[in-house]
Amino acid sequence: MSSEYPVDGTPEEMPLNDNPEAAIEALQKLVVELQAEKADLEDKHLRAVAESQNIRRRAQQDVEKERKFGIERFARDLLSVADNLGRALTAVPEDLDPAMKNVVVGVEATERELLSVLERHGVTRIKAIGEPFNADFHQAMMEIEDPSVPSGTVVQEMIPGYLLAGRLLRAAMVAVSKGGPARTFEASNENGTVA
């Protein structure tokens, strides 16, 4: 029975009893076709596995990014609260009666707690005063003539800047010195130490 019907069930393609050479040739052709189909299926399988790994990796990256930066809008909104607490404290006159001093102490404690909570969640303040102006972290609002400070140095901070997990959340609004000696740059390695 198997000599009459080929694997795919079409007896006219492989006449096994009539012509043995033709049967061998038909079987060889079938083997080549099956090998090509097998190679194609293996290629499709490898591509599908690679695609699923890429999707899994992208999903993990998206989850990590969301975990790090998901609070960005909320943190940016809270920065105005921190700014207002700071402004309130700077507007308090020096000569207060004792009852008002306790209110000021409470506002200072609230500001410290808010900044502590922000820091616990990856929001850190950018150091600005005394640093060279860096357009990546600072926004120059004005220049101040000061020959005692190297040009391009941040001399005043109007609004502090913040980073969220190392990424800029808000640039510091600063005043930059001009008229002083040119700033000298020291080479440093990737660890931040002077070479």
C-alpha positions as CSV (number, residue, x, y, z in Angstrom):
1,M,0.0,0.0,0.0
2,S,2.8,2.4,0.9
3,S,4.4,1.7,-2.4
4,E,1.3,2.8,-4.3
5,Y,0.7,6.1,-2.5
6,P,3.3,8.7,-1.7
7,V,3.4,10.6,1.6
8,D,1.1,13.4,0.4
9,G,-1.4,10.9,-1.0
10,T,-1.0,11.6,-4.8
11,P,-0.1,8.4,-6.5
12,E,0.5,9.9,-10.0
13,E,3.5,12.0,-8.7
14,M,5.5,8.9,-7.5
15,P,4.9,5.8,-9.5
16,L,7.0,3.5,-7.3
17,N,6.4,0.2,-9.1
18,D,6.6,1.5,-12.7
19,N,9.9,3.4,-12.7
20,P,12.2,3.2,-9.6
21,E,14.5,6.0,-10.9
22,A,11.5,8.4,-11.1
23,A,10.4,7.3,-7.7
24,I,13.9,8.1,-6.2
25,E,13.9,11.4,-8.0
26,A,10.4,12.3,-6.7
27,L,11.4,11.3,-3.2
28,Q,14.6,13.5,-3.4
29,K,12.5,16.4,-4.6
30,L,10.1,15.9,-1.7
31,V,13.1,15.8,0.7
32,V,14.4,19.0,-0.7
33,E,11.0,20.7,-0.4
34,L,10.5,19.4,3.1
35,Q,14.0,20.7,4.1
36,A,13.2,24.1,2.7
37,E,9.9,24.2,4.5
38,K,11.6,23.1,7.7
39,A,14.2,25.8,7.4
40,D,11.5,28.4,6.7
41,L,9.6,27.2,9.8
42,E,12.7,27.3,11.9
43,D,13.4,30.9,10.7
44,K,9.8,31.9,11.6
45,H,10.1,30.3,15.0
46,L,13.4,32.1,15.8
47,R,11.9,35.4,14.6
48,A,8.8,34.9,16.8
49,V,11.0,34.0,19.8
50,A,13.2,37.1,19.3
51,E,10.1,39.3,18.9
52,S,8.6,38.0,22.1
53,Q,11.9,38.6,23.9
54,N,12.0,42.2,22.5
55,I,8.4,42.8,23.6
56,R,9.2,41.5,27.1
57,R,12.4,43.7,27.3
58,R,10.5,46.8,26.1
59,A,7.7,46.1,28.6
60,Q,10.3,45.8,31.4
61,Q,11.9,49.1,30.3
62,D,8.5,50.8,30.2
63,V,7.7,49.5,33.7
64,E,11.0,50.7,35.0
65,K,10.6,54.1,33.4
66,E,7.1,54.5,34.8
67,R,8.3,53.5,38.2
68,K,11.1,56.1,38.1
69,F,9.3,59.0,36.4
70,G,5.6,58.2,37.0
71,I,5.4,60.9,39.7
72,E,6.9,63.6,37.5
73,R,3.7,65.7,37.1
74,F,2.8,65.3,40.7
75,A,6.3,66.2,41.9
76,R,6.4,69.3,39.6
77,D,3.1,70.4,41.1
78,L,4.5,70.0,44.6
79,L,7.5,72.1,43.8
80,S,5.3,75.2,43.8
81,V,4.2,74.3,47.3
82,A,7.8,74.1,48.4
83,D,8.5,77.4,46.7
84,N,5.7,79.1,48.5
85,L,6.8,77.8,51.8
86,G,10.3,79.2,51.1
87,R,8.9,82.5,50.0
88,A,6.8,82.7,53.2
89,L,9.9,82.1,55.3
90,T,12.0,84.7,53.6
91,A,9.2,87.3,53.9
92,V,9.1,87.0,57.7
93,P,10.5,90.1,59.5
94,E,13.2,89.6,62.1
95,D,11.5,91.2,65.0
96,L,8.5,88.9,65.7
97,D,6.7,88.4,68.9
98,P,7.1,84.9,70.5
99,A,3.7,83.6,69.4
100,M,4.6,84.3,65.7
101,K,8.0,82.7,66.1
102,N,6.3,79.4,66.9
103,V,4.3,79.7,63.6
104,V,7.5,80.3,61.7
105,V,9.2,77.3,63.4
106,G,6.1,75.2,62.3
107,V,6.4,76.5,58.7
108,E,10.1,75.7,58.7
109,A,9.4,72.2,59.9
110,T,6.8,71.7,57.2
111,E,9.2,72.9,54.5
112,R,11.9,70.5,55.8
113,E,9.4,67.6,55.8
114,L,8.2,68.4,52.3
115,L,11.7,68.5,50.9
116,S,12.6,65.3,52.8
117,V,9.6,63.5,51.3
118,L,10.5,64.7,47.8
119,E,14.0,63.5,48.3
120,R,12.8,60.1,49.4
121,H,11.0,59.8,46.1
122,G,14.0,60.7,44.0
123,V,13.5,64.5,43.7
124,T,16.7,66.3,44.5
125,R,17.6,70.0,44.5
126,I,20.2,71.3,42.0
127,K,23.1,73.1,43.6
128,A,23.4,76.4,41.9
129,I,25.1,79.2,43.9
130,G,28.8,79.3,43.3
131,E,28.6,76.8,40.4
132,P,29.5,77.6,36.8
133,F,26.4,78.4,34.7
134,N,25.1,75.2,33.0
135,A,22.3,75.6,30.5
136,D,21.3,72.0,31.1
137,F,20.4,72.8,34.8
138,H,20.1,76.6,35.1
139,Q,18.0,79.3,33.4
140,A,19.7,82.7,33.4
141,M,17.3,85.4,34.4
142,M,19.8,88.2,34.7
143,E,23.5,89.1,34.8
144,I,25.0,90.8,37.8
145,E,28.2,92.9,37.5
146,D,30.7,91.5,40.0
147,P,34.4,91.7,39.3
148,S,35.3,89.6,42.3
149,V,33.6,86.4,40.9
150,P,34.6,84.7,37.7
151,S,32.3,85.4,34.8
152,G,29.6,82.8,34.2
153,T,29.3,81.9,37.9
154,V,25.8,81.6,39.4
155,V,25.7,84.3,42.1
156,Q,22.0,84.3,43.0
157,E,19.1,81.8,42.8
158,M,15.6,83.1,42.4
159,I,13.9,79.7,42.1
160,P,15.6,76.4,42.9
161,G,15.9,73.7,40.3
162,Y,15.2,70.0,40.9
163,L,16.0,66.6,39.3
164,L,13.9,63.5,39.3
165,A,16.0,60.4,39.3
166,G,18.8,62.3,37.6
167,R,16.5,63.8,35.0
168,L,15.7,67.6,34.9
169,L,12.4,68.3,36.6
170,R,12.7,72.1,36.7
171,A,15.7,74.3,35.9
172,A,17.0,76.7,38.5
173,M,16.3,80.3,37.7
174,V,19.5,82.1,38.5
175,A,21.5,85.3,38.1
176,V,25.0,84.9,36.5
177,S,28.0,87.0,37.2
178,K,29.8,89.1,34.5
179,G,32.8,91.4,34.5
180,G,35.0,89.1,36.6
181,P,38.0,87.1,35.5
182,A,37.4,84.3,33.0
183,R,36.5,81.0,34.6
184,T,39.2,78.4,34.4
185,F,38.1,74.9,33.8
186,E,39.9,72.0,35.3
187,A,39.9,68.7,33.6
188,S,38.3,65.9,35.5
189,N,37.8,62.2,34.9
190,E,34.4,60.4,35.0
191,N,34.6,60.1,38.8
192,G,34.6,63.9,39.1
193,T,38.1,64.1,40.5
194,V,40.6,66.6,39.2
195,A,43.1,65.1,36.9
